[in-house]
């Protein structure tokens, strides 16, 4: 089965299971739905990211892009020259999902954020604008992408981001030594089952009850769906929320173990 077909199957499964607000009986999850998912306010910080997006969409510059994970299958090889505007249009976090991340950070106020997969830094900028006092570490395997992300952080005035360049297998331990108990971890760098589970288990050793883990593209392939199912069933995970493009897990000890699939 091709990846495109797997993605369609994943969407259909999600659509069948998705619940409306009337089926959310957990006060904690209903608060997430009301205050994060359904917050329709237009925050002034959105304008900063949108201006940067428009600027990057006009850039004809090429960078040497190296993909470490499953996304490299979409291109002829794992090292190639790619236009910056193509990365923005096809690989960077979408406006809808980026604004969701902004609202989540704004609501839960993590003091420390670890991101696996910087790309051009768009999701990182949403994090930094939502929590300018937080400490952010982001890991990127592609040197040119990491350098352009640093330029974008400077343009948007972010001063609380540390970029670590290298393979996750080599650099995640270094990041966790620098940030031994992250409040939020965003997994967006290798869309394969085994690496995703390996990074999850590694970060799980540093988890605390108020931590939040977010996994991107959980229905991107059958492998990612399998990884998500293992993660949400893990005994340390109390609540999982599937919003199709992302999966969010919470570890709060006072919560009952439940899984939610919500339309977004």
Secondary structure, 3 states (H helix, E strand, C coil): CCHHHHHHHHHHHHHHHCECHHHCCCHHHHHHHHHHHCCCCCCHHHHHHHHHHHHHHCCCCEEEEECCCHHHHHCCCCEEEEEHHHHHHHCCCCHHHHHHHHHHHHHHCCCEEEEECCCCCHHHHHHHHHCCCCEEEEEECCHHHHHHHHHHHHHCCCCCEEEEECCHHHHHHHHHHHCCCCCEEEECCCCCHHHHHHHHHHHHCCCCCCCEEEEECCCCCHHHHHHHHHHHCCCCCCEEEECCCEEEEECCCCCCCEEEEECC
